[in-house]
Amino acid sequence: MTFRPALSPLVLALAMAALATGAAQEPTPTPVRDFGVWLEGVRVEALERGVSQATINLALSDIEPEPVVVVQDRAQPEQVQTLDDYLRRRLSTRTVASARTMYTRHRSLLTRIDAAYGFSPAMMVAVWGLESNFGRFTGTRPIITALATLAFDPRRSTLFRTELFHALTILDQGHIPLEELKGSWAGAMGQPQFMPSSYLKHAVDFDGDGRADIWKTEADVFASIANYLKAAGWVDGERWGRAVRISRTVMDRIEREVPVRTSGCRAVREMTESRPLAQWAQWGVVLATGNPLPTADMDASLVRGAQQHYLVYRNYHALIDYNCSNSYAISAGMLADKIW
């Protein structure tokens, strides 16, 4: 039986706001959508994509959109906090101490994964720590309901509709039972907080037990993180970036001569175009410690904070691929640096 609820107050409010915004230009009202009708379309498309009828019936029966998920989508900390505030909150003394403890505890396993993938053990731990508090919290929200809510919501419906089909595929392939398929409000799963599409592309069965278990098996968790970031372009042995100091005079020149990027996700469009490190040094950019900027043969882009700024290298783009947020990517880089 397909449940067909009335339109939620939040979705109705969004629809009314859209009508008010466009009223002056177009008097035709936006049609009100019914979740049950929409969900029936999802069921039909899932079957066309090869998901079994049994899985569709199991996963898509008796669900309805959850307004709280839409509220959380509009209030992500990476978007509402400044870079400096975000870093202060995420890089606490307690977090750094936990990262060092976990690095020591898992050093042998991390070294083996590094040998297999060529990816920094410290960065594995940093990403793990930021994503799930070192595996302690992976989320409690049913993934199918969360993804269906966001797919029905008009803001990013195409993205989340696709992720919903990937989640159904994960269930259909038997990777995890429905009752255990829980995670964040955005549909991120397991200790690495992979979206369903990322799980299908990058999850690794490192311990060889026949299942890529990113929920409970740390070997699979670390290897999956390494596999993802290597595929995103991480170059072994290179840094992600550095904190730098820039005077007001130097910043004025940079703002005149180095434009910000005009394409890519939001975080990329907040970065400047890349320039050789030697050029940044010539302009007077120095390390946050006050020491001269290394002038290796490498390009870097500038990410500005309110007080602290960062030059970021090509490995940084792999972190942005994992989570398109400068606050997140710099937090991961800084935490990894503090582990050593």
LUMZA-608744 format. One record per residue (C-alpha): residue in one letter; z, y, x; residue number from 1. Coordinates in steps of 0.05 Angstrom, whole numbers, padded with zeros to 5 digits, always signed. Layout:
# residues N
<'A' <Z Y X> NUM>
...
This chain:
# residues 340
<'M' <+00000 +00000 +00000> 1>
<'T' <-00018 +00069 +00027> 2>
<'F' <+00034 +00123 +00019> 3>
<'R' <+00008 +00190 -00003> 4>
<'P' <+00061 +00244 +00002> 5>
<'A' <+00054 +00315 -00021> 6>
<'L' <+00035 +00366 +00032> 7>
<'S' <+00096 +00382 +00074> 8>
<'P' <+00124 +00453 +00070> 9>
<'L' <+00108 +00465 +00144> 10>
<'V' <+00036 +00443 +00138> 11>
<'L' <+00030 +00484 +00074> 12>
<'A' <+00057 +00545 +00110> 13>
<'L' <+00007 +00536 +00166> 14>
<'A' <-00049 +00532 +00116> 15>
<'M' <-00026 +00595 +00080> 16>
<'A' <-00021 +00632 +00146> 17>
<'A' <-00092 +00612 +00162> 18>
<'L' <-00115 +00638 +00094> 19>
<'A' <-00079 +00705 +00105> 20>
<'T' <-00111 +00714 +00174> 21>
<'G' <-00181 +00701 +00150> 22>
<'A' <-00177 +00734 +00082> 23>
<'A' <-00210 +00799 +00103> 24>
<'Q' <-00272 +00764 +00131> 25>
<'E' <-00280 +00704 +00085> 26>
<'P' <-00253 +00699 +00014> 27>
<'T' <-00266 +00624 +00008> 28>
<'P' <-00198 +00588 +00012> 29>
<'T' <-00184 +00534 +00063> 30>
<'P' <-00184 +00466 +00027> 31>
<'V' <-00116 +00433 +00022> 32>
<'R' <-00116 +00364 +00055> 33>
<'D' <-00080 +00303 +00029> 34>
<'F' <-00046 +00261 +00082> 35>
<'G' <-00058 +00196 +00045> 36>
<'V' <-00133 +00210 +00040> 37>
<'W' <-00135 +00229 +00114> 38>
<'L' <-00097 +00166 +00134> 39>
<'E' <-00145 +00123 +00096> 40>
<'G' <-00200 +00152 +00139> 41>
<'V' <-00160 +00134 +00201> 42>
<'R' <-00152 +00062 +00176> 43>
<'V' <-00227 +00056 +00166> 44>
<'E' <-00243 +00085 +00235> 45>
<'A' <-00191 +00041 +00269> 46>
<'L' <-00224 -00021 +00240> 47>
<'E' <-00292 +00004 +00264> 48>
<'R' <-00262 +00013 +00334> 49>
<'G' <-00242 -00060 +00336> 50>
<'V' <-00169 -00056 +00317> 51>
<'S' <-00151 -00116 +00275> 52>
<'Q' <-00135 -00108 +00201> 53>
<'A' <-00067 -00140 +00212> 54>
<'T' <-00048 -00087 +00263> 55>
<'I' <-00074 -00031 +00219> 56>
<'N' <-00034 -00056 +00160> 57>
<'L' <+00029 -00064 +00203> 58>
<'A' <+00025 +00003 +00238> 59>
<'L' <-00003 +00050 +00185> 60>
<'S' <+00034 +00029 +00122> 61>
<'D' <+00089 +00073 +00093> 62>
<'I' <+00084 +00130 +00143> 63>
<'E' <+00084 +00204 +00129> 64>
<'P' <+00080 +00266 +00173> 65>
<'E' <+00144 +00292 +00205> 66>
<'P' <+00148 +00369 +00205> 67>
<'V' <+00198 +00368 +00263> 68>
<'V' <+00143 +00340 +00308> 69>
<'V' <+00099 +00400 +00293> 70>
<'V' <+00157 +00447 +00306> 71>
<'Q' <+00169 +00415 +00374> 72>
<'D' <+00095 +00420 +00391> 73>
<'R' <+00101 +00496 +00382> 74>
<'A' <+00163 +00502 +00426> 75>
<'Q' <+00150 +00464 +00490> 76>
<'P' <+00196 +00490 +00546> 77>
<'E' <+00137 +00494 +00595> 78>
<'Q' <+00106 +00546 +00548> 79>
<'V' <+00166 +00586 +00525> 80>
<'Q' <+00206 +00590 +00590> 81>
<'T' <+00186 +00630 +00651> 82>
<'L' <+00168 +00591 +00713> 83>
<'D' <+00231 +00614 +00749> 84>
<'D' <+00277 +00596 +00691> 85>
<'Y' <+00245 +00528 +00683> 86>
<'L' <+00254 +00512 +00757> 87>
<'R' <+00328 +00532 +00756> 88>
<'R' <+00341 +00486 +00697> 89>
<'R' <+00302 +00426 +00722> 90>
<'L' <+00321 +00428 +00796> 91>
<'S' <+00396 +00426 +00787> 92>
<'T' <+00443 +00401 +00841> 93>
<'R' <+00455 +00339 +00797> 94>
<'T' <+00381 +00324 +00790> 95>
<'V' <+00369 +00330 +00865> 96>
<'A' <+00428 +00285 +00880> 97>
<'S' <+00403 +00233 +00830> 98>
<'A' <+00334 +00235 +00861> 99>
<'R' <+00361 +00222 +00930> 100>
<'T' <+00404 +00165 +00905> 101>
<'M' <+00345 +00133 +00869> 102>
<'Y' <+00300 +00141 +00928> 103>
<'T' <+00350 +00105 +00973> 104>
<'R' <+00362 +00051 +00921> 105>
<'H' <+00288 +00035 +00911> 106>
<'R' <+00263 +00050 +00981> 107>
<'S' <+00238 -00021 +00995> 108>
<'L' <+00199 -00024 +00930> 109>
<'L' <+00172 +00047 +00938> 110>
<'T' <+00148 +00030 +01009> 111>
<'R' <+00109 -00030 +00984> 112>
<'I' <+00076 +00011 +00929> 113>
<'D' <+00060 +00065 +00980> 114>
<'A' <+00026 +00012 +01023> 115>
<'A' <-00015 -00011 +00964> 116>
<'Y' <-00035 +00057 +00936> 117>
<'G' <-00025 +00109 +00990> 118>
<'F' <+00020 +00153 +00949> 119>
<'S' <+00084 +00189 +00968> 120>
<'P' <+00147 +00151 +00950> 121>
<'A' <+00185 +00216 +00943> 122>
<'M' <+00134 +00241 +00893> 123>
<'M' <+00139 +00176 +00853> 124>
<'V' <+00214 +00188 +00846> 125>
<'A' <+00204 +00262 +00830> 126>
<'V' <+00155 +00248 +00773> 127>
<'W' <+00199 +00191 +00748> 128>
<'G' <+00259 +00237 +00748> 129>
<'L' <+00225 +00294 +00711> 130>
<'E' <+00192 +00249 +00660> 131>
<'S' <+00250 +00205 +00638> 132>
<'N' <+00312 +00226 +00677> 133>
<'F' <+00300 +00167 +00725> 134>
<'G' <+00287 +00119 +00668> 135>
<'R' <+00349 +00137 +00628> 136>
<'F' <+00313 +00169 +00569> 137>
<'T' <+00243 +00151 +00546> 138>
<'G' <+00246 +00177 +00475> 139>
<'T' <+00267 +00149 +00408> 140>
<'R' <+00212 +00173 +00361> 141>
<'P' <+00163 +00122 +00332> 142>
<'I' <+00098 +00134 +00370> 143>
<'I' <+00051 +00118 +00312> 144>
<'T' <+00085 +00167 +00265> 145>
<'A' <+00088 +00222 +00318> 146>
<'L' <+00014 +00215 +00335> 147>
<'A' <-00007 +00211 +00262> 148>
<'T' <+00032 +00276 +00249> 149>
<'L' <-00002 +00312 +00307> 150>
<'A' <-00070 +00284 +00290> 151>
<'F' <-00063 +00309 +00218> 152>
<'D' <-00039 +00378 +00242> 153>
<'P' <-00100 +00422 +00255> 154>
<'R' <-00079 +00451 +00322> 155>
<'R' <-00100 +00393 +00367> 156>
<'S' <-00123 +00342 +00316> 157>
<'T' <-00181 +00313 +00356> 158>
<'L' <-00138 +00299 +00418> 159>
<'F' <-00082 +00265 +00379> 160>
<'R' <-00128 +00227 +00333> 161>
<'T' <-00159 +00194 +00394> 162>
<'E' <-00090 +00179 +00423> 163>
<'L' <-00070 +00148 +00356> 164>
<'F' <-00128 +00099 +00362> 165>
<'H' <-00108 +00082 +00434> 166>
<'A' <-00036 +00069 +00410> 167>
<'L' <-00063 +00022 +00357> 168>
<'T' <-00103 -00013 +00412> 169>
<'I' <-00040 -00022 +00454> 170>
<'L' <-00006 -00055 +00394> 171>
<'D' <-00067 -00097 +00378> 172>
<'Q' <-00071 -00123 +00450> 173>
<'G' <+00002 -00144 +00448> 174>
<'H' <+00029 -00099 +00503> 175>
<'I' <+00091 -00081 +00462> 176>
<'P' <+00117 -00095 +00391> 177>
<'L' <+00113 -00039 +00340> 178>
<'E' <+00189 -00034 +00334> 179>
<'E' <+00194 -00020 +00408> 180>
<'L' <+00136 +00029 +00411> 181>
<'K' <+00178 +00092 +00414> 182>
<'G' <+00175 +00154 +00458> 183>
<'S' <+00170 +00229 +00455> 184>
<'W' <+00150 +00274 +00397> 185>
<'A' <+00081 +00281 +00431> 186>
<'G' <+00069 +00206 +00435> 187>
<'A' <+00086 +00197 +00509> 188>
<'M' <+00112 +00128 +00526> 189>
<'G' <+00156 +00092 +00575> 190>
<'Q' <+00190 +00116 +00639> 191>
<'P' <+00127 +00152 +00665> 192>
<'Q' <+00116 +00182 +00596> 193>
<'F' <+00043 +00160 +00593> 194>
<'M' <+00001 +00179 +00534> 195>
<'P' <-00032 +00117 +00503> 196>
<'S' <-00099 +00132 +00536> 197>
<'S' <-00065 +00137 +00604> 198>
<'Y' <-00030 +00071 +00593> 199>
<'L' <-00096 +00036 +00579> 200>
<'K' <-00129 +00067 +00641> 201>
<'H' <-00073 +00068 +00692> 202>
<'A' <-00014 +00023 +00675> 203>
<'V' <-00003 -00030 +00729> 204>
<'D' <+00027 -00100 +00728> 205>
<'F' <+00055 -00093 +00799> 206>
<'D' <+00106 -00150 +00793> 207>
<'G' <+00052 -00198 +00770> 208>
<'D' <+00086 -00223 +00707> 209>
<'G' <+00025 -00213 +00664> 210>
<'R' <+00046 -00148 +00630> 211>
<'A' <+00042 -00075 +00653> 212>
<'D' <+00113 -00058 +00631> 213>
<'I' <+00124 +00017 +00638> 214>
<'W' <+00184 +00013 +00593> 215>
<'K' <+00233 -00031 +00631> 216>
<'T' <+00202 -00056 +00697> 217>
<'E' <+00211 -00006 +00754> 218>
<'A' <+00158 -00039 +00798> 219>
<'D' <+00107 -00027 +00743> 220>
<'V' <+00134 +00043 +00729> 221>
<'F' <+00127 +00067 +00802> 222>
<'A' <+00060 +00033 +00813> 223>
<'S' <+00032 +00062 +00748> 224>
<'I' <+00052 +00132 +00770> 225>
<'A' <+00021 +00121 +00838> 226>
<'N' <-00043 +00092 +00807> 227>
<'Y' <-00050 +00150 +00759> 228>
<'L' <-00041 +00204 +00812> 229>
<'K' <-00087 +00170 +00863> 230>
<'A' <-00141 +00166 +00810> 231>
<'A' <-00129 +00240 +00796> 232>
<'G' <-00147 +00256 +00869> 233>
<'W' <-00082 +00254 +00908> 234>
<'V' <-00095 +00252 +00983> 235>
<'D' <-00042 +00213 +01023> 236>
<'G' <-00007 +00253 +01077> 237>
<'E' <-00022 +00322 +01049> 238>
<'R' <+00028 +00370 +01017> 239>
<'W' <+00024 +00394 +00945> 240>
<'G' <+00038 +00467 +00964> 241>
<'R' <+00092 +00515 +00989> 242>
<'A' <+00137 +00570 +00964> 243>
<'V' <+00115 +00636 +00994> 244>
<'R' <+00138 +00708 +01000> 245>
<'I' <+00090 +00765 +00981> 246>
<'S' <+00104 +00839 +00986> 247>
<'R' <+00084 +00886 +00931> 248>
<'T' <+00030 +00917 +00975> 249>
<'V' <+00001 +00848 +00991> 250>
<'M' <+00004 +00827 +00918> 251>
<'D' <-00034 +00889 +00897> 252>
<'R' <-00090 +00870 +00945> 253>
<'I' <-00091 +00799 +00921> 254>
<'E' <-00096 +00822 +00849> 255>
<'R' <-00156 +00865 +00868> 256>
<'E' <-00192 +00814 +00910> 257>
<'V' <-00174 +00744 +00884> 258>
<'P' <-00189 +00733 +00810> 259>
<'V' <-00155 +00681 +00768> 260>
<'R' <-00194 +00620 +00747> 261>
<'T' <-00233 +00624 +00683> 262>
<'S' <-00240 +00550 +00664> 263>
<'G' <-00195 +00490 +00659> 264>
<'C' <-00130 +00478 +00622> 265>
<'R' <-00079 +00533 +00613> 266>
<'A' <-00043 +00519 +00678> 267>
<'V' <-00108 +00522 +00718> 268>
<'R' <-00127 +00588 +00685> 269>
<'E' <-00060 +00616 +00708> 270>
<'M' <-00078 +00602 +00781> 271>
<'T' <-00122 +00645 +00827> 272>
<'E' <-00186 +00621 +00856> 273>
<'S' <-00176 +00584 +00922> 274>
<'R' <-00181 +00617 +00990> 275>
<'P' <-00171 +00589 +01060> 276>
<'L' <-00099 +00588 +01084> 277>
<'A' <-00120 +00631 +01143> 278>
<'Q' <-00142 +00685 +01094> 279>
<'W' <-00076 +00685 +01057> 280>
<'A' <-00040 +00690 +01124> 281>
<'Q' <-00085 +00747 +01146> 282>
<'W' <-00067 +00786 +01083> 283>
<'G' <+00007 +00779 +01100> 284>
<'V' <+00030 +00721 +01057> 285>
<'V' <+00089 +00685 +01092> 286>
<'L' <+00131 +00625 +01075> 287>
<'A' <+00191 +00636 +01030> 288>
<'T' <+00235 +00627 +01091> 289>
<'G' <+00200 +00686 +01124> 290>
<'N' <+00165 +00642 +01175> 291>
<'P' <+00090 +00649 +01186> 292>
<'L' <+00044 +00612 +01139> 293>
<'P' <+00012 +00550 +01171> 294>
<'T' <-00062 +00561 +01177> 295>
<'A' <-00089 +00490 +01173> 296>
<'D' <-00161 +00481 +01152> 297>
<'M' <-00144 +00478 +01078> 298>
<'D' <-00156 +00521 +01016> 299>
<'A' <-00100 +00544 +00970> 300>
<'S' <-00091 +00578 +00904> 301>
<'L' <-00035 +00625 +00884> 302>
<'V' <+00013 +00610 +00826> 303>
<'R' <+00056 +00670 +00810> 304>
<'G' <+00127 +00668 +00785> 305>
<'A' <+00170 +00727 +00764> 306>
<'Q' <+00206 +00726 +00831> 307>
<'Q' <+00181 +00666 +00870> 308>
<'H' <+00108 +00651 +00884> 309>
<'Y' <+00072 +00588 +00908> 310>
<'L' <+00009 +00571 +00946> 311>
<'V' <-00017 +00504 +00921> 312>
<'Y' <-00066 +00456 +00952> 313>
<'R' <-00113 +00403 +00926> 314>
<'N' <-00058 +00351 +00914> 315>
<'Y' <-00028 +00400 +00865> 316>
<'H' <-00088 +00390 +00820> 317>
<'A' <-00069 +00316 +00813> 318>
<'L' <-00001 +00338 +00787> 319>
<'I' <-00034 +00385 +00738> 320>
<'D' <-00077 +00327 +00714> 321>
<'Y' <-00013 +00288 +00700> 322>
<'N' <+00018 +00346 +00662> 323>
<'C' <-00021 +00411 +00654> 324>
<'S' <+00038 +00458 +00666> 325>
<'N' <+00051 +00498 +00729> 326>
<'S' <+00125 +00495 +00713> 327>
<'Y' <+00123 +00420 +00712> 328>
<'A' <+00078 +00411 +00773> 329>
<'I' <+00118 +00458 +00817> 330>
<'S' <+00182 +00425 +00795> 331>
<'A' <+00155 +00357 +00815> 332>
<'G' <+00132 +00384 +00883> 333>
<'M' <+00198 +00419 +00897> 334>
<'L' <+00239 +00359 +00876> 335>
<'A' <+00198 +00313 +00921> 336>
<'D' <+00209 +00361 +00979> 337>
<'K' <+00284 +00359 +00968> 338>
<'I' <+00288 +00283 +00970> 339>
<'W' <+00269 +00277 +01043> 340>
